[in-house]
């Protein structure tokens, strides 16, 4: 069946297009409207052959194909919500075991069956992770917080000021805080450094680290071995076939959800239901394929348009940040599967409506046309919000969304809209699964591997080299001899002076034992020595 072409000037034509293209899941009560994306019927028809290949590739991934080719690993996040999909009994058994373990452990924490030493119950959680190991839990606890759950705090960066601020916030509750450290490899520097800072603070205040700490990591990793040897309160396994940005339906996302007092099985069920819907090989019946095809056509297959994400609920404020990692780390690739340099990607930014209507909708409507908007709305309003003078906040919020959407359409700007009946565990699971599958299909359309991240690894390796260089610089300066940046570079046999300048500038800003001559505004004039007094 065909559908009319996009028309901003004809409401009747646009209404017919809306009716023809609207996707709806009757049980989940989720709608997807792609009618205001400016594709034609012929555009969709032209994608049918490559979409056929994409569906086969997604089926192969779910069946256990090696999809992370850099690490020769399977990619099994779809198995996490339907263990029967796992290609072997051992993996399926592990999934079921971990779900039960998360459920049981969390109930014991919330009911105070498991207690911190010398206290009645745990009241707070300090979650320590980086990337997907922090963004997923942050999303879950912000979107689904239940009054019966624990209070969450996060260390997701190694900013010294940020670490101190968070630790100061929980200072009075340190002995009642559950510390959860997430590191798949067990050796990632950021969570390790944050963990060491948190542990020192706790022990200085009389707390007992092993009795208050939990590890989520791969079996036999450095972190796992430490937790086992020190008899930490609990350890959860993170299989090697789970990637950080798709780990939200593993213990990484389930544990914070359960500790927040929410139902993890409903969350998994919602994701599984959306997985089923997005396996449909009929483009018009598959919401993830509709989204991926819309993204592809809008960006001419080269990511020429950014995705602006506007969720119209405070509880989904973090969702834009979550999608940044999921989409940009998955799709931002230099080469395609044939080895051709393509520099692909899809840039994502956004915050929340209606806040952003006052922030950058002016540019979206009248400025550079290099984007499409993804609106996310929720129909059910808070039952505790009173009506005052016949006015309800939810009505205004809905009106602002529709008004912004119409204003963009009038300016010939593209958008799609996802509508949820409400925000609960099941709908959030479905929403996440929808985007996960859309990313996978889009990756197939542009022929890149969505499940490796060579750019991230390159950044980690470069950072490690800088840290090694800093140790060399400090050791050299221990003799008290005054040297210029160039002198240090020559002695250490380095090819580049700039990293040394950066190291010296940061070092002297935090250590008064160094004497500096020259001006930092003129790098070549700098001479530095360590005071031996």
N, C-alpha and C positions, 0 to 999 in steps of 0.2 A: 504494500500500500504506500502510495506517495504522500507527500505533505506539502503545503504551500511554502513558498520562499519567505524569508524574514521580511517584515514590513513594519517600519516604525511609524508610518503615516496612515496605515489602515487598521483600525482596531478590530474590524471583523476578520480580516485575513490573519492578524496576529492571534486572535482568539481561536480560530480554526487550527492554526499551527500549534498553539498551546495544547488544545485538546488531543491532537494527533500524536504529540511527542511526550506528553506527560507520562511518567512512570510512577507506579504506586504499589507498595507492598501492603496488602490488606491486613496481615497479622501484625507486622511491625509498626504499621501506621507511619510510614516514611514515604515522602514524595520527592521526586527529582524532576525539575523543569529545566530543560536545555533549549527551550524554544527561542530564547533571546540570544542564543549563539548563532552567528550568521553563516551557517552551513546550508548547503542545498541538498536535495535528494541525490543528485548526481555525485556530490562529494562523498556521501555515505556509500553509494554504490561502488565508487572507485576504491574504497578502503576494504571492501569485502574480502578480496583474496588475502591481503596481509593480515586482516583480522582472523581469518581462518587459521593462519599459521600461529597467530598470537594465542588463540584458544588452545591449540595443540601444545604449544610451549608451556602454557600455564598448567595444563594437565600433566605434562612431563615433570614439571617442578614438584607438583603435589605427589607424584608417584615416586619421588626420591632421586631425580636426576641431580648430577653434580652441577649446581648453579653458581656457586661462588668459586669460580675457576682459579682465582689467585691462591686460594687456600685449599682447593680441592675438597670443598665441603658441600653437603646438601643444604638446602634452605627449607626449613620445616615449620615456619610459623603457622601454616594452615593446619598442621597436625595438632597443634596445641589446643584447639577448640573442637577437634573431632579426631580423637586418638586412633580410631579405626583406619584413618588414612595413612598412618605411619607405615613405612615400608617393611618394618620388622617388629616382632613382638617385644623386643627389649625396649625400643623407643616408645612404643605404645604403653608399656607397663610403667616406664619412667614418668610419662606425662600424667597418667592417672595417680601415681604415687605422689607426685609433687603437688597436684591439685588438692588431694586429701591432706597432705602435710600442711600446706598453707592454711587450709580451712581449719584444721584441728589446732594448729599453733595459734592462730589469730583469736579463735574463740577462747583459748586458755589465757591469752594476754588480756583480752577485754573483760573477761569474767574474773580476773585476778587469781585464777588458779596458778598461773605463772606470775611470780612477783619479783621485783628487784630486791636486793639485799636490804633488810631493815626498813622496808617501806610497804605500805598496804597494797599498792598497785602501780603499774606503769601509767603515766598520764600523757607523755609526749613521745614523739619519734623524731630522731635526727637522721634524715636520709642522706647518705653520702654516695654520690655517683657523678657521672659526666655523660653528656650527650643523651642518647636514648635511655640510658640507665637512670637519668634524672627527669627528663622531659615527660616520659610516659607516666611515672609515678606522680609528678607534679600535676599533670592533666587529670589523672584519676581522682586525686584527693581534692582538687579545686572543683571538679565537676560534680562529684558524688558525695561530698562530706556528709556524714550522718552524725547526729547529736550523740549517738552512743559510742562513737569511735574516738581514737586518740588524736591529739593535736600534732600536726606535722610541721617540721622545719627542714630546710634543705641546704646542703652544701654542694653546689654544683659548679663551683669555680674555685680557683686557688688564689683569689684576690685576698691578701692578708686582712684588709679592712672588712671585707665581706665576711670572712671567717670569724673575726673577732666580734662583729656585730651579732651574728647568729648565736655564737656561744654565749655572749653577754645576755641575749634575750632569754635563753633557757637556763641561765646560771642558777636560779633558785630551784629549778626542777631537774638539775643534772642527775641526781641520784634516782629520779623516777623516769628517766629517759631511756628509751630503747634505741640503740645505735645500730643502724642497718647500713652495711657497706656493700656496694655493688661494683664488681669488676670482673668481667668475663674471663680475661686472661689472668687476673690476679696480680698483674704487675704494672697496670696503667698508673703513671705518676700522679695524676690529679687526685683520684680518690685515695691513693696511698698517703699523700701529703696531708690531705684534709683529715683523714683518719688519725694520723699521728698527732695533729693539732687537737682534735677532739678528745683523744685518749688522754693526752697530757692534762687538759683542762679538767676532765672527769676525775682523774686520779689525784690531782692537786686538791680537789674538793672532797676527797674521801670516798669516791665511787669505786666500784669494782668492775673493770672493763669486761672480762670474760663473762661475767654473770649478767651483763646488760647488752651484749653484742650479738649480732646476726650477720652472717656472710651469705651473699648470693654470688656464686662464681662457678667456674668449671671444676669438675672433680679433679683433685690432685694438683690444682694450681697453687701458686705461692700463697694466695690468700686462704684457700681451702686448707692447706697444710697448717698454716698458722692458727686458723680457727680450731682445727682438730687438736693440735698439740696443746693449745691453751684452754681447751674445753669451753668454747664459746657456747652461748645459750642455744643456738640453732644454726644449721647450715642448710642452704637450699642449692640444688644443682641447676646450673645454667648450661644446657647442652651445647656442644660446639656448632650444631646446625641452627642455632638461634642467633640472629644478628641483632645488634643493639637497637637499630631503628624499627625492628619488627618484633621486639621482645615484650611488648605490652600485654600479650596474652600468655606470657610465661610467668614465673614467680616474680619477675621484675615488676609487672603490673598488677598481678593478683594479690601479692602480699600487702602493698599499700591500700589496695581496694578493700581487702578484708579487715585490715587494722583501722580503716576509716569507718568501719561498721556497715559495709555494703556487701551485697550478695555477688560473689565471684562467679557462681554457676549461671546466674542470669546474664552476666556480662559475656561469658563464654558462649552461652546459647544464642545471644543476639549476634555475635560475630559469626557463629556457625550458620545461622539462618541467612545472613547476608552472603556468606561464602557460597551457599547453595544457589542463591539468586544470581550471583555473578559468574556462575559456571555456564549459564545459558548461552548457547552459541548463536542465538538470534539477537542481533545487535539491538533491535528496538525493545527487547525484553530484558536486556542486561544493563543495569544502571552504571556499572563500572566501565563497560565498553562505550556507553553513551558519553560518559564523562571523558574518557581517554580520547575518543574520536573527536569530541568537541575541542579539547585542548590541542590536539594535533592539527586540526583544520585551522583553528584560530591563529596558531603560530606558524602556519605554512610548513609544518613538519620540522621546523628548526628552532622552536622555542622563542619565536620573535615577540611573543606577548608574555608579560608577567601575569601571575595569578595573585589577585588581591582578595584576601579572605576576610569576610566581614560576618562573624557570628553575632547575632543580636541577643546575646545573653552574657552576663558577667561570668557565669559558671564556665563558659567556653572560651574565655579570654585567652587561655594558654594554648588553645587548639591551633591558632595560627603559627605559633612557635613550634608546636609539635609537627605540623605539616611541613614547615621549613626543612627540618631534618629529613623526614620521611621522603619528601619529594626531591629536594635539591641534592642530598647525598646519593640518592638512588639514580637520578637522571643526569646529574652534572658530570659528563664524561668527555674526555678528550678524543678517544677513538671508539669506533663502532666494532662490531664483532668481526668484521673483515680486516681490521687493522687500519682502516682509513681514518684520517684526522677529521673529525666532525664538530668538535667543541659544542656538544649538545647540552641541553639543560632546560630547566623551567624555574624561573625565579619566583619566590613566594614572599609576600609580605602582607601585613594586616594587623589589626588589633581587635576592635569590637565596634559594633554599632550600638547606639547612635553616636557614640563618642567620636568616631572617625568621620561622621558627617560634618563635624566642625573642625576636622583636622586636615583631610586631603580630598574630600569629595569634590571640592571646587576644581582641583586639577583634573580629577577623573572625568568630570563632565565637560570641561572646557579646554583642557590642556592636551598634552601629547597622547595620541591614541595608540598606546603600546601595551595594553593590558586587557584582561577580562576579570570580572568580579565573580566570586563565589559567595553568594549570600547564604547564611544558615539561620533559619528561624525555628522557634519552638512555639507551638500553639498554646499549651497550657501555661497559665500564669500561676504565680504563688497564691495559694489559698489564704494566706495570711495578710494579703494586701487589701486594705479597705477601699471602698468607693467613697470619694469625697467630692461633693458638689457634682455628682454624676460623672466624675472623671476617674478613670482607672489607668495606672501607669502602663499596663500591658497593651492597652488600646493605642496609646501614644507610640509605644515602641513598634508595634505592628504598622501603624500609619507611617512612621518614619522610614521603615524598611521599604514599604510599597512606594512611598514618595521618591526615595532615592533611586530605586529600581526604575521607576517611570522616567525620572529626570535623565538617567543615563541612557535609556532607550531612545528618548527624544533627541539625544545628541548622537545617536547611532553608535553607542558604546555597548559592548557585549557583556552579558552576564548569564549565570545559571544560578538556580536556587534549590537548596535542599531544605525540606521542611520535616521536622520531627514532631510527633504528637506531644512528646514531653522529653525531658532529659532524665533518664534513669539508666540503670546498669545495662539493660538489654539494648536500648537505642544507642547508647554510647559505644557498646561493642559493635553494633551494626555499622555505625558511622565510621569507625576506625577501619573495619574490614572493607568497607566500600572504597575508601581511599587507598588502602593497601593493594587491592586488586586493580584499581584504576592505574596506579603507578606501574604495576607489573605489566599490564596490557600496553600502556603507553611506551614503556621501555622496549617492548617487542615491535611496536609501530616504527620507532626510530632506530631499531636494531642495535641497542646498547645493552650491556649487562647491568641490570638494576641491582645486583646483589654483591657487588664488590665495591671497594672504595680506595683505589690507588692514590688519589689525591690526599686523602686523610692520612694514609700511611706515610706518604712523603713528608707531610707536615710534622708528624711525630718523629720521624728519623732526623729531620733537620733540627728540631728542638733538642733532641738528645745530643746532637753534635755541639750545639751552642752551650749546653750545660757542661759538657766535657771541656770545652774551650775555657769556660769561666774558671773551672778548677785549675787549669794550667796557668791562667793569668794570675790568679790569687797566689798560687805557689811561687811563681816567678817574682812577684812583688814582695814576698816575705823577706827578701834580703835587704830591703830598705833603700835600694838604689833607685834614683829618679830616672824615669824613662818616658819617651814619647810613645804615641800610638804606633808609629812606624817602627820604632825600636823593638817594641813588644812583638809586633807582627813578624819582624825579621828573626828574632831570637827563637820564636816558637815555630818558625817555618810555615806560617800561614800565608795564604795568597791574597787575603782581603782584610783591609784595615777596619772597615765599617763595623763588623760585629764586635771587634775589640773596643771601639769607641762606645758602642751601646752598652757593653758589659761594664766598662769603667764608669760611665755616667750613672748607671743604676747602683753600682757598688758603692760609690762615694756618697750617694744620696742616702744610703742606709748604714754606713759605717764611718764613724768619725776618726778612725785610725789612719786615714789616708790624707796626704797633703797634695794639693793640686795647684799647679802654676799654669798660667795662660787663661784663655776664655773658652767656655764651652760652645760659644757661638762661632769659634774658629777652630775646628777639630785638630788641624795640624799644629796648633800652638800648645796643645795640652801636654804637660809633663806631670807625671804622677809618681809618688813613692809612698811606701808605708812607713809610718812613724814607728821607730823602735823604742821610744821612751816608755 
